[in-house]
Amino acid sequence: MSAKKYLPVLWLLLIVVAVQLATSYSGKEFYLTQLTMTSYYCLLVIGLCMVMGYAGQISLGHAGFFAIGGYTSAALTTNNFASYSELTVMQLLNRYGCIITTEDMFGDTIINFHPWLAFAAAILLTTIIAFAIGIPVLKLKGHYLAMATLGFGVIIYRIVLASEALGEADGISEVPAFVLIKGLSVNGNMDDRVINYYIAWGILTIGALLLINLINSRTGRALRAIHASEEAASAMGINTARSKLYIFVISAVFAAVAGAMLTHYNGGIGPSEAGVMKSVRYVALVAIGGMANFWGALTMAATLNFLSLRGMFGSYDDAVFGAILILIMLFAPNGLFKLSPIKAIRQIINRDRR
């Protein structure tokens, strides 16, 4: 039984390899660009699935965490920190290779942080903010919680839109490649398209394995109990506040990792990544796959994100995801994979009769 839970992961890896071989054989490797981006968005979605599907908490602010991860990593690797070079902490970081020093065309010194340090800072900042937001906000329930997390997302959007250090409406561009190890980096070079595809889906697979273990652990069972009835779970001795907070922080970190990686892959990030409609989209993807259906959420996130990135919905992109969310809430609140059209219609009719 313990090995059976990892079988879907094996299928995921086989599909990833099969897709890459098919695109290469057919001469359509350009699809790998959108598939790579899709995997990073999927990383956020599976983290949000844990919050919504297993802990029963609605979050409309995960685009904010995505933006925190992306913008922090981008700002630290692109802004010039030469004016702070005399600080002791900067000299210490330089000694351990955490600082990258170059010169511009005029011979002036440019000091940036190494992508690994920037990535660590992004994760740390996200964790701190998630704890600070989660402690008071997760005391709320239902639409009150949704409104509070939505407010957080709006705050992050306005900050990145108005901050000069974050590029304001233009965002941050020319973000350098993220060198993971020597000879292996996250970047948008066409020559590295295949390797970046495997890096992205490899990161997603690792994230999936971590969450599968969490779902099948004592913590996962506690989360399902909280979702079923928070009062009953508390009566059984489960620390509901701590459990909800921890899974909220974990999901926020997943969003930050996705944001940082996608920023280095795209070579930039803009304020649209922190927009409210992005958060609505992520909620819609979790809902259509099934609130507590991990693989359903991942499947629908991969499919719809890829279609969106390929421009299949055109200028109606946001409208499509908004409509999907409405339809799912009406006809298939448990997700598309548990949809029974006849039963759904009967439920609507019975609801109207009441």
N, C-alpha and C positions, 0 to 999 in steps of 0.2 A: 504493500500500500504506500509506503514512504517513497518508493521509486516511481510509482505511478503518477504522482503529482508533478513530476518533472517531465513527463512524456510530452505535454504541449510545448515545452521549451525546446525539445528536440525537433518537433515539427516546425517550430518557428525558425530554427537554424537551417533546417533543410529547405524551407521556403525561401529564406534569404539567399542562400547559395544558388538555388534554382533560378530565382529572379535575375541574379547577376549574370549567370551563365546564359540565360535566355536573351537578355538585353545585349550582351557582348556578341553572341552568335548572330543575332538579327541586325546588328549594326545600330542599335538604338540605345547606346550607353548614356545618352543625354537624359533618359528617364532616371538615371541614378542620382542626378542632382536633386530632383524633387523627392525622391525616395529617402535620400539622406536627411533632408530637412524634415520630412515626415516623421522619421524616427525620433528626432529630438522633441517634436511636438507630442508624440506618443508617450515619451518619457514623462512629460508633465501630466498627461491624461491619466496614466495608470496611478500616479501619485494622488491625483484628485479623486480617482475611483476609490481609494482607500478611505478618504475622508467622507465622501458622499455615500458610497455603497456599504461600507463596513462599519463606520462610526455614525452614519446617519446625519452628518452635518453638511449643510449647503454653504459652499464658498463661492462668491462671485469676485474674489480678489486675487486669484492665482496668476492672472496676467501681470499683476503688480510684482509678485515674487519672481516671475520670469524676467521682467524688466530689471529688477534689482540685480539679479545674477549677471545679465548681459551687460548692463550699463557699468556696473562696478568693474568687471573684467576689462571692458573696453576703455574706461576712463584711466585706469591704472597702467594700461599698456600703451596708451597713445598720448596722454598729456605729459608735458615736460615738467619734471620735478627738479631741474637743475638748481633752482633757487634754494632748495632744501638740502643740498649736497653736504653742507657743513654740519648738519645735525648728526649726533652720535648714532642714532638709530639707522640713518641712511648709510653711514660708514660701515656699521656692523652688517647691514644687509648686503652691501657691496662686497664685503670680505667673504661672504658665503655664497656669492654668485647669484644673489636675488635681484641685482640691479643690472640693467642693460644700458651701457653708455655708448652713444654714437655722436656724430657731428652732422650738422646740416650743411647746405651748400655754401654757407657763409663762414663756416668754421666754428660756429657756436656749438657748445656742448648740449646734447639732449640726453636726459636721463629718464628712463621708463622702468617700470617694474617688470620682472620676469612673469610670463603668463601663468606659471604655476603658482607664484605668490599672489597674483591678481585673482586667480581662481579660488585659492584658499580664502582670500579676503572676502570674495563674493559669497562663499558658503557661510563664513563666519557671520558676516553682516546679515544675511538672510535668516540665519538661525536666531540671532539676537532679536531681530524685528519680529519674527514669527512668534517667539516667546512673549515679547512685549505686547503684541496684538492679541495673541491667543488667550492669554490669561484672563483679560476682562471680557473679550468678545465671545468666547466659547461658553460663557455663562448664559448667553442668550439662546433662544430656540426658534425654529421655524423661520418665518419671514423676517423676524427681528435680526437673526443671525445673518441672513442673506443681505439685508440692508446694511448692516455694519461692515461686512466684508466688501460690499460694493463701495461703500464710502472709502475704505482703505485703498481700493483699486483706483478710485478717482483721485485721491490724494497723490498717489505715486505718479499717475499720468500727468497731473498738473505740475508736479515737481520736475519731471524730466522735460516737460514742454517749456518750462520757464527758466531752467537752469542753464546759464551760459557755459559752465564747465562740462555740461552734458550735451552741448550742441544745440540746445533749444529745439526748434521745429525740424532742423536738419539732421538731428541725431549725431552719432559718432561714426566716422568712416575711417578707412585705412587701418583697421584693427589688424595687428600682425597674426601670423599663424601661431597656433598653440602647439609647441613642440612637446609631445608626450614623452618620448625617448628619442635618442639620436636616430635620425632617419625615418621617424614616424611622427607626423604632425596633422593637426586639424586645420585644413585650409581649403580654399575654394579653387585651387589650381585644377585645370582640366586634366592635366597629366596624372594627378593623384585622385581622380574621381572614384576609381574602384576601391582603393585603399580607404578613402574617407567614408565610402558607403559601408564597408565592413567595420570601421571604427565606430560609426554611429549606431549601427544595429548591434554591435558587440556591447556598447554601453547600455543600450536598451535591454538586452538580454540579461546583463548583470543586474540591472534594476529590477527586472521581472523576477529573477531568482530570489533576490532579497525580499521582495514583497510576497512571493509565494511562501517562503519560509515564515514570514510574519503572519500571513493569513492562517497558516496551519499550526501556529504556536499558541501558547496560552494567552498571549496578548491579542492575537487574532480572534480567539474565541470570546475574549472579554469585549472586544469591539462589536462582534455580532450580537452579543447579549445587550450591549448598550443601544444598538440600533433597534432591537426588538422592543425593549422597554428599559429606559434609563433608570426608572425607579426600582424595578425588579433587580436589575444588575447591581445597583447600589445596595439593595437589601441583602444580596448574596456576598457582599464584602468587596466588590470591585470598586476601585478608586476611579470613578467615572471621569472626574475632572482631569486627573493626571493622564488617563488613557487618551482622552480626546485631545488634550494638549500635545502629547507626544506624537500622535499620528498627524496632527495638523502641522507640526514642525517638520516631520519627515517628508510630508507631501510638499511643503514649501521648499525644502532643500532639493527635492527632485526637480521642481520647477526652476530653481536657480541654476542647477547643473545644466538643464536643457537650454536655458537662456544664455549661459556663458559659452557653451559649446557651439550653439547655432550662431552666436555673434562672431566667434573666431572663424567659423566656416564661411559665413557670408561676408566677412570682412567689415561688418558694421551693424548698427542697430538704430532704429528710429522710434519715436514716441508711440507710433501705432501699435507696437508690441505690448504697450501697457494699457491700451484702450479697453473700454468697457465691453465692446462687442467681442473682443478676444476672450474675455472671461466667460461671456455668454456662450461662445462657441465651445469652449472646453466643457462647460456644464452640459451642453447639448450632446456632445460626443459621449460623455459618461452615461447620460440618460438613454440614448438610443442603443448603446451596447448592453445596457442593463446595470442598474445601480450597484448591484452586488455580483456582477458577472465580470470578473477580471479580464478574461480572454475575449468576451464580447465587446467590452469597452476598447480593448486594444485593437481588435479587428476593425471595428467601425472607425476608430480614430485614424488608423492607417489608411483605410479606404477613402474616407471623406476628405482627409487632409491632402492626400495625393491628388484627388480630383480637383480640390480647391487650388492647390499650387499649380496645377496644369491649366488653370483658367477655365475649367469646365462650366463654372457658374457665372462667369463674366462679372459684370458690375452688380449682379444680384447676389453676390457671395454672402454678405452678412444677412440678407433677407432669407436666403435658403436655410442658413443655420438657425435663424430665429423661428422660421416656419417649422423646421424639424423638431425643435424643442416643444413648440405648442402641440404639434400632432402627437408626439410621443407621450406628453403628459395627458392628452385626452384619450388616446386609443391603446397605448402600450406603456403604462407607467412602470412596468417591470423590465422594459427594454424590448428591442426588436426581436431578439432571439427567443423570447417567451410570448411573442405575439400570437394571439388567436383572434383573427378578424371577427368571426361570428360572436365570440364571447365578449370582445371589446364593444361591439355595437350594442349587444344586449345590456352591457353595463351602463352605456350612455343612455339608453332608453329608460332603464330602471331608475337611473339617477334623476332623469327629467320628471318621471312620474311622481317621485317623492316630493 
